[in-house]
Amino acid sequence: MAYTDKKSVVKCIPKYLKKFNEDIDYLADIDDRLNTYIDNVLKTPDAHNKFEVLGVFRFLDFVDKYSFNVTKFRKFVKFYEMLQFPSENGQMSFKLTPVQVFQFASILGFIKDNGYRLCRDALLYVPRKFSKTTSVAAIAIWDLMFGPSDAQAYIASNSFNQANICFKIISNTLKPIDPQMTYFRRNRDQIYSKLQGKTSFIQCLSSSPDRLDGLNCSTIIMDEYAAAPDAALKNVLTSSQGVRKEPLIVTITTAATNLDGPFTSIDLPNYKKILEGTIEDDTVFASIFEPDEGDDYGDPATWRKVQPHLGITVTDEFYETSWAKACRSAKDMTEFRTKLLNVNTLPVDKEWIARKVVDKSLIDIQLEDITTFPLAMVGVDLSVKDDLSAVTYGMYDSINKAFTFYTDFYIPKDTLYSHPNSEMYIRWAEQGYIHICGSEVIDYEQIGKDIIANSKYVNILSIGYDAYRNRDLTNYLKAQGIKCLRAWKQTYANFTSPVEAFEQSIYEGRIHIANNPIMVWMLDNVALDSDNMKNKKPIKKTANKKIDGVITLLMSLGQFMEWRR
């Protein structure tokens, strides 16, 4: 069953409460804290987000579907609670909380028919101050001491300094166990087992992906993966696990402002689909803590929903003071949303159109499926060879006074593989969202032919173009008898009216945008700038944050605003 929203999840709670009551003695035999956690989630669903509840559903389904290694799990719990972790009060042991017992049971407990551990890929997507780093430190130490004789545990992140935070916790946790370094040898970035018959080690990675040859990872800890610009390091590590019988990758992260990175744009949506039941993969465990749609970010109930350790590892006062600070500063609001609410978001002071508003405007549409022959304006922004080119078809619905925008993106073949954004671009090209157009330089004739072909589906009234960059295309179109060409000056004054109209219309629900991840990415990349006359124009946040599709969209909208019958 697929769970589309929180209401559909809540409707199934009676079914899972019945299942829970049937399994309650079995779960208590594993660890009674499992019952405490599951009972709380099922009986107070409003206090837990959709994906946390779905995680409980999945766990109870697995109880019927798979065996559970009770002995090994109890051994791990005892081991964890024996470890002395560094803390503000020195080296201390900690009892696992109910939610931690649930997480570890999900990762380590279930086994397949062949006796090997079920979970191979685990996500702990939780806010700051949850103690997630301490949790995964214990997993790495467990692998070092009780894993295969040649265990290789790697701590990886976007920087050595970030990975080293977790590695230092591991190193300091081992000191009380082996103060004389009799059983382990520790140095700056490696810990080796000296036990007889063991070649196991833990390593903090400081190398770039292209230098990591010959690995044989048993356990991988990916720290703060939401901030990763690409998946290169993760891919190198996971590809080395092929010969392992029980490989494990644990991703621990809070939210970030990097909305087009591999975690936010690919991995997190897939983890959510697994919990929702639209993707089936029992080897994955995902613990996702974030607000539900419509939750008030300033409500303490929302804070408790996203931070299960509120009152344990972090105080209510900390959230209260952080929220008050966030209300006074856009920068601090971004920090509060990403790190304490676990919401992936653009910096508040740079966000133009809220992502949730953009998402509501998206529709599935292809030009060839349109049968009404609507009035259309075309905006064109072409690159010679160094990046994407965009052509937007803006269509007007006079009955509903609404606009629909469809954009084609083009790129030369050579640029596709050499551009700094090539990983994204190649993925989008494979998915059909980017057209390969020319080899070294853009093929203007191909784009011209596409515009003429699309005139069968929409009634093109005007084609706006940047006079400085599109001469070859306009010459081709003129040669084909196209007369509705119009130079569109790229000035602040020329963009002010379409910018303001777009803002008002999209928030009113009168803007529809063809569902294309490139356009969504480009809308996220917009920083709105003003000149000394308060005219407005979209600009790129950084060099590689492209907005060509937004420019052509506004050009088509601007032509509608100036059109006279």
Secondary structure as UniProt FT lines:
FT   HELIX           6..11
FT   HELIX           13..30
FT   HELIX           32..43
FT   HELIX           45..47
FT   HELIX           50..65
FT   STRAND          67..68
FT   HELIX           70..82
FT   STRAND          85..87
FT   TURN            88..89
FT   STRAND          90..92
FT   HELIX           98..108
FT   STRAND          110..111
FT   TURN            113..114
FT   STRAND          121..125
FT   TURN            128..129
FT   HELIX           132..146
FT   TURN            149..150
FT   STRAND          152..156
FT   HELIX           160..177
FT   TURN            179..180
FT   STRAND          184..186
FT   STRAND          190..193
FT   TURN            196..197
FT   STRAND          201..204
FT   HELIX           209..211
FT   STRAND          219..223
FT   HELIX           225..227
FT   HELIX           232..238
FT   HELIX           239..241
FT   TURN            242..243
FT   STRAND          248..253
FT   TURN            259..260
FT   HELIX           263..267
FT   HELIX           268..276
FT   TURN            282..283
FT   STRAND          284..288
FT   TURN            293..294
FT   TURN            297..298
FT   HELIX           300..306
FT   TURN            308..309
FT   TURN            311..313
FT   HELIX           316..326
FT   TURN            327..328
FT   HELIX           330..335
FT   HELIX           336..340
FT   TURN            348..350
FT   HELIX           355..361
FT   STRAND          362..363
FT   HELIX           367..369
FT   STRAND          375..381
FT   STRAND          389..397
FT   TURN            398..401
FT   STRAND          402..411
FT   HELIX           413..418
FT   TURN            420..421
FT   HELIX           422..430
FT   TURN            431..432
FT   STRAND          434..436
FT   HELIX           444..454
FT   TURN            455..457
FT   STRAND          459..465
FT   TURN            467..469
FT   HELIX           471..479
FT   TURN            480..481
FT   STRAND          485..487
FT   HELIX           492..507
FT   TURN            508..509
FT   STRAND          511..514
FT   HELIX           517..524
FT   STRAND          526..530
FT   TURN            532..533
FT   STRAND          536..540
FT   TURN            543..544
FT   HELIX           548..562
//
